[in-house]
Structure formats: structure tokens, C-alpha cells
């Protein structure tokens, strides 16, 4: 499942919004944490690809 740019941006904002995270239940928090980790890994891989291409 690939997320859209808008969804990735939303995750980024959500990661920094502690009030929203506290309102979620534990399962939702785990899901969001996984999505954020996936997002960060994708960003890392894209950066590595850009560096190797340059």
C-alpha cells in the first residue's frame, strides 16, 4: 500500500501533534506509529537513492 503525498504529510503533522495521539486508543496509536516508521523509512530510502544518483 502506497500512501499519497497528502497522507504522508498528514502523518508527519500527526506525529508532532501529541494532543491528538493521546486521544487515540492504543491500537490506533500502534497503527499510526507503524505508518510513521514506514514513512520515515521511505524518506530514508528516497534520500539514499538521490545521493547514489548524484
C-alpha positions in Angstrom: 0.0 0.0 0.0 1.5 3.3 -1.1 0.3 6.4 0.6 -0.4 9.6 -1.2 1.8 12.7 -0.6 -1.2 14.3 1.2 -1.5 11.2 3.5 2.2 11.2 4.2 2.1 14.9 5.1 -0.8 14.3 7.4 1.2 11.6 9.2 4.1 14.0 9.6 1.8 16.5 11.2 0.1 13.9 13.3 3.5 12.7 14.7 4.1 16.2 16.0 0.6 16.7 17.5 0.8 15.0 20.9 -2.8 16.1 21.8 -4.3 14.0 19.0 -2.2 11.0 19.8 -3.3 11.0 23.4 -6.9 10.9 22.3 -6.5 7.8 20.3 -6.8 4.3 21.7 -3.8 2.0 21.9 -4.5 0.1 18.7 -4.8 3.3 16.7 -1.6 4.7 18.2 0.3 1.5 17.2 -1.0 1.8 13.7 0.0 5.4 13.4 3.4 4.6 14.8 3.9 1.9 12.2 2.8 4.3 9.4 5.2 7.0 10.7 8.0 4.4 10.8 7.1 3.4 7.2 7.1 7.0 6.1 10.5 7.6 7.7 11.9 4.5 6.0 10.6 5.6 2.6 12.1 9.0 3.1 15.4 7.5 4.1 15.4 5.2 1.0 14.5 8.1 -1.3 17.3 10.2 0.1 19.8 7.3 -0.4 18.6 6.8 -4.0 19.0 10.5 -4.7 22.5 10.5 -3.2 23.6 7.5 -5.2 22.1 9.0 -8.4 24.1 12.2 -7.8 
